[in-house]
Amino acid sequence: MGGVLAQGGGTELGSYLPFVFLFLLGIGFAGVSAAMGSLLGPKRYNRAKLDAYECGIEPSPQPVVGGGRVPVAYYLTAMLFILFDIEMVFLYPFAVTAKVLGAFGLVEIVLFIATVGFAYAYVWRRGGLDWN
């Protein structure tokens, strides 16, 4: 029994030790960073700093029934970000494995870029990129 452990057989739990160490290191770093920020950071509070930030909209003291109107540009910006962010997420693995995928991968990625291009042209034509 001692010979197996001495040869590096060990238990299967021992193979998770680096992951546990990395997890604990990450938690420790986050905790130390948060603590140091609150301990060493500037403490100059004023009324404007303590007010809620509402993306440029003046906060009202009274809650508006139904939450008030939010400009559609916020939602359009979020959808455009998601559209082009997801495009990059799918293009990166293709760029890494382009030689392995061959002609099939090339056709698929051209179809994907064409689909995203149609979406981009639609948004452009509808005025979604005008920031007036």
C-alpha positions as CSV (number, residue, x, y, z in Angstrom):
1,M,0.0,0.0,0.0
2,G,2.8,2.4,0.9
3,G,4.5,1.6,-2.4
4,V,1.6,2.7,-4.5
5,L,1.4,6.1,-2.7
6,A,5.2,6.5,-3.0
7,Q,5.0,5.9,-6.7
8,G,2.5,8.8,-7.2
9,G,-0.6,6.7,-7.5
10,G,-2.3,8.5,-4.6
11,T,-6.0,9.1,-4.5
12,E,-8.2,10.7,-7.1
13,L,-8.9,13.6,-4.7
14,G,-5.3,14.6,-4.9
15,S,-5.7,15.5,-8.6
16,Y,-8.2,18.2,-7.5
17,L,-5.7,19.9,-5.2
18,P,-4.4,22.5,-7.7
19,F,-8.0,23.5,-8.5
20,V,-8.9,23.9,-4.8
21,F,-5.7,25.9,-4.3
22,L,-6.5,28.2,-7.3
23,F,-10.1,28.7,-6.1
24,L,-8.8,29.6,-2.6
25,L,-6.2,31.9,-4.1
26,G,-8.9,33.7,-6.1
27,I,-11.3,34.1,-3.1
28,G,-8.4,35.4,-1.0
29,F,-7.3,37.9,-3.7
30,A,-10.9,39.2,-4.1
31,G,-11.3,39.5,-0.3
32,V,-8.0,41.3,0.2
33,S,-8.7,43.6,-2.7
34,A,-12.1,44.6,-1.4
35,A,-10.8,45.1,2.1
36,M,-7.8,47.2,1.0
37,G,-10.0,49.3,-1.3
38,S,-12.3,50.2,1.6
39,L,-9.4,50.7,4.0
40,L,-7.0,52.7,1.8
41,G,-9.5,54.5,-0.5
42,P,-10.4,58.2,-0.2
43,K,-13.2,59.0,2.2
44,R,-14.4,62.4,0.8
45,Y,-18.2,62.0,0.8
46,N,-20.5,64.7,-0.5
47,R,-24.2,64.9,-1.5
48,A,-23.6,64.3,-5.2
49,K,-21.4,61.3,-4.5
50,L,-24.0,59.7,-2.3
51,D,-26.9,60.2,-4.8
52,A,-28.1,57.4,-7.0
53,Y,-26.7,57.5,-10.6
54,E,-29.5,57.1,-13.1
55,C,-27.6,57.1,-16.5
56,G,-28.1,60.8,-17.0
57,I,-31.8,60.9,-16.0
58,E,-32.5,63.1,-13.0
59,P,-33.7,60.8,-10.1
60,S,-37.1,61.9,-8.8
61,P,-37.9,61.7,-5.1
62,Q,-41.3,60.1,-5.9
63,P,-41.4,56.7,-7.5
64,V,-43.2,56.8,-10.9
65,V,-46.0,54.3,-11.4
66,G,-44.9,51.6,-13.8
67,G,-41.2,52.6,-13.5
68,G,-41.4,55.5,-16.0
69,R,-40.5,55.5,-19.7
70,V,-37.0,54.4,-20.7
71,P,-35.7,55.5,-24.1
72,V,-35.7,52.8,-26.7
73,A,-32.0,53.7,-27.5
74,Y,-31.0,51.9,-24.3
75,Y,-32.5,48.6,-25.4
76,L,-31.2,49.0,-28.9
77,T,-27.7,49.6,-27.6
78,A,-28.0,46.5,-25.4
79,M,-29.2,44.3,-28.3
80,L,-26.5,45.6,-30.6
81,F,-23.9,44.8,-28.0
82,I,-25.2,41.3,-27.6
83,L,-25.4,40.8,-31.4
84,F,-21.8,41.8,-32.1
85,D,-20.4,40.4,-28.9
86,I,-21.8,37.0,-29.7
87,E,-20.4,37.3,-33.2
88,M,-16.9,37.7,-31.8
89,V,-17.5,34.8,-29.4
90,F,-18.3,32.5,-32.4
91,L,-15.6,33.9,-34.7
92,Y,-12.7,33.4,-32.3
93,P,-13.0,29.5,-32.2
94,F,-13.3,29.5,-35.9
95,A,-10.1,31.5,-36.3
96,V,-8.3,29.0,-34.0
97,T,-9.5,25.9,-35.8
98,A,-9.8,27.2,-39.4
99,K,-7.4,24.7,-40.9
100,V,-9.1,21.7,-39.2
101,L,-12.6,22.7,-40.4
102,G,-11.6,23.1,-44.1
103,A,-14.1,24.1,-46.7
104,F,-17.1,23.2,-44.6
105,G,-16.0,25.6,-41.9
106,L,-15.3,28.3,-44.4
107,V,-18.9,28.0,-45.9
108,E,-20.4,28.0,-42.4
109,I,-18.5,31.1,-41.2
110,V,-19.3,32.9,-44.5
111,L,-23.0,32.1,-43.9
112,F,-22.7,33.3,-40.3
113,I,-21.0,36.6,-41.3
114,A,-23.6,37.1,-44.0
115,T,-26.4,36.7,-41.4
116,V,-24.7,39.1,-39.0
117,G,-24.1,41.5,-41.9
118,F,-27.8,41.5,-42.8
119,A,-28.6,42.3,-39.2
120,Y,-26.1,45.1,-39.2
121,A,-27.5,46.5,-42.5
122,Y,-31.1,46.3,-41.0
123,V,-30.1,48.2,-37.9
124,W,-28.2,50.8,-39.9
125,R,-31.1,51.3,-42.3
126,R,-33.5,51.7,-39.4
127,G,-31.4,54.4,-37.9
128,G,-30.2,52.4,-34.9
129,L,-26.7,53.7,-35.2
130,D,-27.7,57.4,-35.1
131,W,-27.0,58.9,-31.7
132,N,-29.2,62.0,-31.8
